[in-house]
Amino acid sequence: MSAVKIKQISDKDVDIVVENFDIAYLNSVRRLSLSEVPVLAIDDVVILENTSPVYDEVLAHRLGMIPLVTPVDRYSLPSECDCNNPSGCPKCRVMIVLDASAGESPRTVYSGELICPEDKDVKPVSDRIPIVKLAPNQKVKVEAYARMGRGKDHAKWQAANIAVLLEAKNGKGMYELKLETNGSYKASTLLTKSIQLLQKQIKTISEAVGEV
């Protein structure tokens, strides 16, 4: 009989021990958490003004790599959205703005200055990620758009920092699954979504075989 024991759980990570369960399924959950669970990330950047020493392309790349808190089930993948609009719509993308300047003293612009006027729940997972350092009187003004994506397409859409499956030390047939989220989702949400994706994939394969 299968059994699951939660060793540790927090918003950031979850650690479970599973007994008498097929390791292939557990490894699938691990892989899905890294590559298939969709999260928001900045994917389109319009530079309105940039007098900093950082090139526009580098600034856009830095913004794209900042993990964003992703409201659960609020946004669709562009490929699954019914808007059929290449530019997206409020159901599959959200605008984020940055308007920062330095006065008479140099200063560092941090992720906490990114504002999402359309959805207050969308924000960087940390306010202290440095974006660019401005010299006196320099400025950056950006209009960016975040959309859902998967880790298999780009690292900026990877929801898990760590996903490890180990054989438990205290018994044969026992495995330990450790997931650490980057903050886009709570760890329990990431685990649940990975399991749901696995169930969906198994159902799709089963239905396809049944039609043969």
C-alpha positions, 0 to 999 in steps of 0.5 A, a space after each residue: 500500500 502506498 504511503 506519503 509522509 510530509 517531512 517539510 513544507 513551507 511557501 518556498 519548499 516541500 519535502 515528501 517521502 513516498 513508500 511503495 510507489 512507482 518511481 517513474 511517476 515520481 520522476 515525472 512529477 519532478 520533471 514536470 515541475 521544472 519544465 511544464 508548469 507555466 508561470 509568468 515572466 516578462 517577454 516583451 519590453 518597450 524601452 521608452 527611455 534609457 540613459 543608463 550605461 546598460 544597453 536596451 537589450 541587456 536591460 530587457 534580458 534582466 527584466 525577463 529573468 526576474 521571477 514574478 508572483 503568478 496568481 493561480 489559474 488567472 492567466 492562460 498560455 498564449 497558445 491556449 487563449 481564445 483571443 487569437 491575438 498575436 499581441 495577447 489580451 488581458 487573459 494571457 498577458 499583463 503589463 508591467 511598468 518601470 519609471 525610475 530616475 536618479 537625482 543628484 546622487 547615483 542609485 540602484 534601481 531594484 525589482 521592487 520598483 516594477 509596478 503592475 497597474 493591471 493586477 496588483 497580485 503580479 509582482 517580483 518575488 523579491 523587491 531587492 533584485 538589482 536591475 541597473 545602476 543610474 548615475 546622476 540625472 540618468 533615467 529608465 522608463 520601460 513598458 513591459 508585458 509578461 505572459 505565461 510560459 514553460 521552463 522547457 522553452 526558456 529558463 525564465 519560465 522555470 517555476 522550480 529552483 530545485 527538483 530532486 528525487 532521491 532514494 530514502 535512506 531508511 528503507 527500500 522502496 521509499 523515495 524522497 521528493 524535494 521541490 524548491 520554488 523560485 517564488 512564482 508559486 507556493 511550493 504546495 501549489 507547484 507540487 499540485 500543478 505538477 501532479 495535475 499535469 501528469 494526470 492530464 497527460 496520462 488521460 490524454 494517452 489513455 484516450 488516444 490508445 482507446 481510440 485505436 
